[in-house]
């Protein structure tokens, strides 16, 4: 049993790339240079999560991710999360911020983007649009002063 992450060999496991341990059950994380890989707008923003990427016909990679607005912490995700758009020339980034979508309206997250058969980008997400609230009382926090 190599946790489906390696091949069984006499006396143990030969783990696939990205896995290690006696039974290949541990992810082999490596250090990441955030200036080269991924999406990171600190100190302009707080945390971001859940990036969904799609390549367009011109070869540009587009990412839509959830981001906390107004420099707030995770305890304000229900009021201060928004979906942002960023682009890169390589799938691993670095991604450059292009703007918030849905009018920058807070309380939008969990975006997933795909291409329709027509070539259009289609997004599925949770949140509110134009004041139609799913989970929010409409109050957006400003945490920029601590």
Backbone bond lengths (Angstrom), bond angles and torsions (degrees), N, CA, C in turn:
res aa  C-N    CA-C-N  psi(-1)  N-CA   C-N-CA  omega(-1)  CA-C   N-CA-C  phi
1 X - - - 1.453 - - 1.527 109.10 -
2 X 1.306 115.70 108.01 1.468 121.65 177.94 1.526 110.89 -112.16
3 X 1.326 116.64 28.41 1.471 123.51 174.49 1.524 113.40 59.60
4 X 1.328 117.30 22.97 1.471 122.29 -176.26 1.531 111.99 63.11
5 X 1.335 117.34 14.01 1.464 122.15 -178.19 1.524 112.07 -115.90
6 X 1.331 116.60 17.88 1.453 120.95 -179.36 1.515 110.72 -176.11
7 X 1.308 115.63 177.17 1.460 121.92 178.22 1.521 109.76 -103.99
8 X 1.335 115.00 138.03 1.460 120.26 176.53 1.527 108.93 -74.35
9 X 1.311 115.79 130.16 1.463 122.18 177.01 1.526 107.31 -130.62
10 X 1.327 118.87 161.70 1.462 119.15 178.67 1.529 111.30 -54.61
11 X 1.304 115.95 124.03 1.457 121.26 177.03 1.524 115.05 87.34
12 X 1.327 119.29 3.30 1.464 119.00 179.24 1.511 114.38 161.38
13 X 1.319 114.79 -142.91 1.460 122.12 -175.42 1.523 110.82 -131.32
14 X 1.326 115.92 147.00 1.467 122.32 168.84 1.526 105.35 -107.52
15 X 1.322 116.57 100.88 1.471 121.85 -173.32 1.524 111.96 -71.32
16 X 1.342 114.90 144.68 1.455 120.94 173.23 1.523 108.65 -71.47
17 X 1.350 115.88 160.92 1.464 120.34 176.63 1.526 109.84 -53.02
18 X 1.313 115.22 137.59 1.459 120.50 178.02 1.521 114.02 93.28
19 X 1.360 117.57 -3.85 1.460 121.15 -178.43 1.524 110.15 -129.74
20 X 1.342 116.93 153.05 1.464 121.38 175.26 1.515 108.96 -153.76
21 X 1.342 115.98 178.88 1.456 122.05 -179.12 1.518 111.05 106.79
22 X 1.329 114.95 167.24 1.469 120.55 -177.87 1.524 112.37 -55.62
23 X 1.316 116.75 -38.83 1.466 121.65 -179.20 1.525 111.92 -118.40
24 X 1.341 116.54 24.06 1.474 122.84 178.16 1.524 112.03 56.05
25 X 1.316 116.48 32.81 1.456 120.75 -176.92 1.517 114.60 -97.93
26 X 1.327 118.13 6.98 1.462 121.09 -179.07 1.527 109.27 -118.01
27 X 1.318 115.68 135.16 1.461 120.43 177.39 1.528 108.78 -75.26
28 X 1.318 116.20 135.43 1.470 121.83 -179.67 1.526 109.07 -92.93
29 X 1.328 116.35 81.21 1.463 121.04 178.87 1.524 110.32 -68.64
30 X 1.318 115.70 148.39 1.451 121.44 175.50 1.519 108.51 -127.71
31 X 1.317 116.44 158.10 1.464 120.74 178.28 1.525 109.93 -62.68
32 X 1.325 115.88 145.29 1.461 122.09 -178.83 1.518 109.36 -121.08
33 X 1.316 116.99 132.71 1.466 122.18 173.41 1.527 107.05 -87.97
34 X 1.342 117.41 102.70 1.458 121.97 -174.55 1.522 113.35 -65.67
35 X 1.331 117.94 -14.87 1.465 119.31 177.60 1.528 110.81 -80.52
36 X 1.324 117.10 -13.34 1.459 121.78 -176.70 1.526 112.01 -113.65
37 X 1.308 117.44 -33.70 1.462 121.90 -174.13 1.517 110.23 -118.56
38 X 1.334 116.12 138.15 1.450 121.79 170.69 1.511 114.88 87.24
39 X 1.324 114.00 -155.82 1.463 123.93 -176.50 1.517 107.89 -131.36
40 X 1.321 117.19 126.93 1.453 121.11 -177.21 1.520 108.77 -155.51
41 X 1.340 116.60 112.13 1.469 119.87 179.91 1.517 112.72 -106.94
42 X 1.312 118.97 12.48 1.457 119.53 178.09 1.516 110.07 -61.04
43 X 1.300 121.99 140.22 1.456 127.58 7.43 1.527 113.89 -91.34
44 X 1.352 118.89 5.71 1.461 120.96 -177.67 1.514 113.31 -67.95
45 X 1.299 117.70 -22.71 1.449 122.30 -175.66 1.519 109.14 -135.93
46 X 1.294 115.79 177.76 1.452 121.15 173.66 1.517 107.95 -100.75
47 X 1.302 116.96 -139.60 1.458 121.99 -177.32 1.528 112.10 -70.60
48 X 1.337 115.00 152.82 1.464 121.20 171.10 1.526 107.33 -132.27
49 X 1.331 116.20 153.72 1.461 119.71 -177.57 1.527 110.09 -157.69
50 X 1.325 115.20 162.65 1.459 121.96 169.97 1.506 115.69 70.47
51 X 1.317 119.40 37.09 1.457 121.10 -179.03 1.521 112.94 -62.76
52 X 1.326 116.01 132.72 1.457 123.49 176.47 1.522 106.49 -117.59
53 X 1.351 118.18 122.84 1.465 119.85 -175.91 1.522 111.72 -116.51
54 X 1.346 114.63 146.26 1.462 123.01 177.82 1.524 107.09 -143.75
55 X 1.329 116.40 140.48 1.466 122.23 177.81 1.523 109.53 -94.04
56 X 1.343 116.52 133.38 1.465 119.21 177.90 1.529 110.79 -89.72
57 X 1.325 117.14 178.00 1.462 121.99 -176.44 1.522 113.32 -67.07
58 X 1.340 117.29 -20.61 1.466 121.63 179.15 1.536 112.04 -88.44
59 X 1.337 117.18 -0.53 1.461 120.54 179.40 1.512 114.84 89.97
60 X 1.331 117.85 8.23 1.464 122.13 179.17 1.527 108.64 -89.54
61 X 1.327 115.74 135.62 1.457 121.51 176.27 1.519 109.26 -91.38
62 X 1.323 116.68 130.30 1.465 123.37 179.52 1.527 108.42 -112.90
63 X 1.324 116.09 133.71 1.456 121.68 176.37 1.519 109.49 -121.40
64 X 1.314 115.53 137.16 1.454 122.37 170.12 1.517 106.09 -119.37
65 X 1.320 116.20 124.85 1.466 121.47 -176.37 1.524 109.14 -135.08
66 X 1.315 116.59 160.95 1.460 121.88 173.00 1.518 107.61 -87.52
67 X 1.318 115.64 143.03 1.460 121.08 -178.66 1.515 108.85 -143.96
68 X 1.329 116.98 141.66 1.460 120.89 174.75 1.521 108.81 -80.85
69 X 1.332 117.01 131.59 1.463 121.63 -179.01 1.525 110.22 -96.93
70 X 1.309 115.40 162.37 1.468 124.17 176.69 1.521 112.96 60.39
71 X 1.333 117.06 30.27 1.460 123.67 175.05 1.529 113.27 55.70
72 X 1.331 116.28 37.69 1.461 120.98 179.84 1.516 111.60 -92.82
73 X 1.323 115.09 160.57 1.455 121.72 177.79 1.519 111.85 -88.38
74 X 1.325 114.91 179.40 1.463 120.62 -175.79 1.520 114.08 -62.22
75 X 1.329 118.49 -23.10 1.459 119.73 179.70 1.529 112.40 -68.43
76 X 1.330 118.36 -8.18 1.470 120.93 179.22 1.526 112.06 -111.27
77 X 1.342 118.28 17.29 1.461 120.89 -175.51 1.524 111.79 -57.64
78 X 1.327 118.83 -34.06 1.460 121.40 -177.59 1.512 113.70 -70.54
79 X 1.314 117.49 -17.11 1.462 121.47 179.18 1.518 112.13 -111.72
80 X 1.316 117.10 -27.95 1.456 120.13 -166.82 1.524 114.73 -121.95
81 X 1.306 119.17 23.17 1.460 119.18 176.22 1.526 109.61 -97.79
82 X 1.323 115.52 139.91 1.462 121.51 179.48 1.529 108.16 -138.79
83 X 1.330 116.30 159.98 1.458 120.96 177.70 1.525 107.97 -97.89
84 X 1.336 115.39 130.08 1.461 121.35 -179.83 1.532 109.40 -115.40
85 X 1.328 114.71 155.26 1.467 122.54 177.62 1.524 107.42 -113.90
86 X 1.339 116.18 134.71 1.462 121.91 177.26 1.529 107.76 -141.58
87 X 1.335 116.94 155.62 1.461 121.03 -179.54 1.530 110.92 -129.69
88 X 1.349 114.69 159.18 1.466 121.55 178.34 1.523 108.69 -153.61
89 X 1.318 115.58 162.33 1.462 120.21 177.59 1.524 111.92 -90.67
90 X 1.338 117.16 -15.07 1.463 123.13 177.91 1.528 108.48 -127.94
91 X 1.328 118.53 149.28 1.464 119.25 -177.07 1.530 114.00 -61.80
92 X 1.338 117.26 -28.58 1.462 119.00 179.67 1.528 112.72 -85.59
93 X 1.320 118.26 -3.86 1.452 122.29 177.42 1.511 112.48 94.21
94 X 1.331 115.98 -164.78 1.457 127.34 9.37 1.535 111.68 -74.56
95 X 1.316 115.89 149.48 1.459 123.32 -179.89 1.522 110.31 -96.30
96 X 1.318 115.60 138.92 1.463 122.78 -179.95 1.526 109.24 -106.69
97 X 1.320 116.62 127.39 1.466 123.20 179.67 1.521 110.31 -59.79
98 X 1.331 116.88 131.28 1.465 122.47 176.73 1.514 112.11 -111.08
99 X 1.315 117.37 -27.71 1.455 120.15 178.24 1.508 111.96 152.78
100 X 1.334 114.45 170.52 1.460 120.56 173.87 1.522 108.11 -87.44
101 X 1.316 115.51 146.61 1.456 118.70 178.12 1.523 110.14 -103.97
102 X 1.307 117.31 176.72 1.463 123.89 -177.96 1.519 110.47 58.66
103 X 1.316 116.61 37.73 1.453 121.38 179.48 1.508 113.53 70.16
104 X 1.329 117.48 15.65 1.463 121.15 -179.03 1.506 112.70 72.31
105 X 1.341 116.19 11.20 1.456 121.25 -177.21 1.517 111.79 -62.53
106 X 1.357 117.60 122.34 1.449 118.46 174.62 1.526 110.70 -65.57
107 X 1.294 114.79 164.72 1.453 125.48 -177.26 1.525 110.94 74.93
108 X 1.321 114.76 52.27 1.462 121.76 171.44 1.522 106.43 -140.37
109 X 1.310 117.14 130.42 1.462 120.26 -176.13 1.522 109.57 -160.23
110 X 1.349 115.89 -179.59 1.462 123.64 179.27 1.524 112.34 57.87
111 X 1.313 117.09 43.58 1.466 119.61 -178.83 1.525 110.89 -75.89
112 X 1.311 115.88 141.48 1.464 124.13 172.41 1.517 106.58 -135.56
113 X 1.325 115.53 130.27 1.460 120.97 -175.18 1.520 109.18 -121.84
114 X 1.321 115.73 141.33 1.455 122.20 176.47 1.522 108.41 -143.53
115 X 1.320 116.81 171.44 1.463 121.54 176.51 1.524 108.81 -99.40
116 X 1.316 116.07 132.07 1.458 121.77 174.22 1.526 108.54 -77.39
117 X 1.335 118.67 162.86 1.465 120.57 176.94 1.528 113.44 -55.96
118 X 1.331 116.76 -24.18 1.469 121.71 178.41 1.520 112.39 -80.14
119 X 1.358 117.51 -9.31 1.456 122.03 -178.48 1.510 113.68 97.92
120 X 1.328 117.71 -10.23 1.461 120.81 179.37 1.528 110.61 -69.39
121 X 1.327 116.07 151.62 1.449 121.14 171.52 1.526 107.72 -81.95
122 X 1.329 116.82 134.53 1.458 122.28 178.83 1.521 107.63 -123.25
123 X 1.339 116.48 129.67 1.458 121.35 -178.22 1.524 110.61 -115.85
124 X 1.327 114.66 136.58 1.447 122.63 170.32 1.520 106.12 -114.25
125 X 1.346 118.20 137.09 1.460 120.49 -178.18 1.512 110.20 -156.07
126 X 1.325 116.44 168.77 1.459 123.50 172.96 1.506 107.50 -109.54
127 X 1.332 116.94 149.08 1.451 119.33 175.05 1.498 113.96 143.06
128 X 1.328 116.22 -149.28 1.461 121.85 179.86 1.521 109.12 -130.43
129 X 1.295 115.75 152.47 1.459 121.83 176.04 1.523 107.97 -138.75
130 X 1.328 116.78 134.22 1.465 122.20 177.64 1.529 112.49 52.70
131 X 1.319 116.44 39.04 1.455 120.51 176.25 1.513 114.70 81.86
132 X 1.328 118.65 -4.27 1.457 120.16 176.28 1.523 107.81 -80.77
133 X 1.320 115.28 101.59 1.457 121.29 -169.82 1.520 111.02 -86.43
134 X 1.336 115.21 135.15 1.456 120.44 171.32 1.529 108.85 -98.29
135 X 1.336 117.94 -50.38 1.466 122.43 177.00 1.519 107.24 -145.08
136 X 1.319 117.82 89.96 1.458 120.58 -179.12 1.520 108.14 179.11
137 X 1.333 116.93 149.09 1.458 119.40 174.90 1.529 111.34 -100.68
138 X 1.325 117.05 8.47 1.461 121.73 175.54 1.510 115.01 88.28
139 X 1.323 119.29 -3.30 1.454 122.12 -177.54 1.533 108.88 -92.79
140 X 1.335 116.87 124.04 1.451 121.99 177.88 1.522 108.14 -105.85
141 X 1.312 116.47 129.98 1.466 121.99 -177.42 1.516 111.42 -84.73
142 X 1.345 116.86 148.51 1.460 122.25 170.47 1.525 106.70 -113.47
143 X 1.321 115.88 107.81 1.458 121.36 -176.57 1.528 111.93 -103.39
144 X 1.332 118.04 10.89 1.465 120.93 -172.38 1.525 112.40 -67.92
145 X 1.313 117.87 -17.63 1.460 120.04 179.33 1.525 112.06 -99.79
146 X 1.323 115.98 9.40 1.459 120.61 178.78 1.462 110.75 96.24
